[in-house]
Each structure stands twice: as C-alpha cells, then as structure tokens.
C-alpha cells in the first residue's frame, strides 16, 4: 500500500459518501433514522470522530488519541453518539470538513516508511502496519457505512 493508493482510496470513498449525503435535505439528515436511532448527521459525526483520531495519530506521530479506544466498539460508538447527537447540523458538517481536510494534508505528508513501519508511531504494536490502522478508520469505515446509507435511501425513496 503506497501513499498514492491511500489518498486515492480515501478520496474515492469520501466522494461516494458525499454524493449520497448530498441527495438529502437538512430535515432528512437530522430527523430520519438510518441505522437504529442514528440519523445521517449522527453517522457524519461518527465517521468524523474516527477520522479525527487518525489526525491525532498522524499529528503526534504516536499511537495516541481518545481513552474511548479502551472500551468495546459498541460502547465507544454509543459514547460518540451521545457526545455529538445534540450538536447542530452546521457545526457537525463544518467539523467534518475541517477534519477531513486536515486528514488529507497529513496523509500527503507520509513517507513510504511511515506506512509500513510501526516504529514511526511510538506505542504502536510491532506487528501492526500503520497503513492498516488508517484503512480501518478512514476508507474502510466509509465503505462500511455507504451501503447502509444507500439502502436507506433506496427504501425511503424507491422511485430513485
């Protein structure tokens, strides 16, 4: 996995996500549940939290970030949901855009060694590949939620 492929996958999945979200008006984004009780706004905040964690890792050049990493994923996601659910949509969107821009800039600064050598990120286990951590929390995360949103869009508006 090289830097160009990471950037390409990140931007491809981000664009696919943005294309789906752009089909919705603010009411659909904030009021209609997509996944259990989560709205599209909640999903945007959720994805942004994980991207922001990768920004922290890349800025600090260490395996660092939120204490929430120490709890099971489902519990972590519920804490994230509770933290962001009452924020206004404009704030969530603006934060998501800032985080994504910062993330891409940091991804562009990576070297080939940064992507494969966990020693470049103190605290990262020796058997981890930094690019895999990025994949799981960036483009693979979009790829996880895109089908959910697409299916919801199809069921909410079967005519297209």
JOZIDA-V900897 format. One record per run of one state. SS is the DSSP state (helix for helix, strand for strand, loop for the rest). FROM is the first residue (numbers start at 1). LEN is the number of residues. If there is no record, write none. Layout:
BEGIN
ss->{SS:SS}
from->{FROM:FROM}
len->{LEN:LEN}
END
This chain:
BEGIN
ss->{loop:helix:loop:helix:loop:strand:loop:strand:loop:helix:loop:strand:loop:helix:loop:helix:loop:helix:loop:helix:loop:helix:loop:strand:loop:helix:loop:helix:loop}
from->{1:3:23:26:32:35:36:38:39:40:61:62:63:67:71:73:85:89:109:112:117:118:121:122:123:130:138:139:157}
len->{2:20:3:6:3:1:2:1:1:21:1:1:4:4:2:12:4:20:3:5:1:3:1:1:7:8:1:18:4}
END
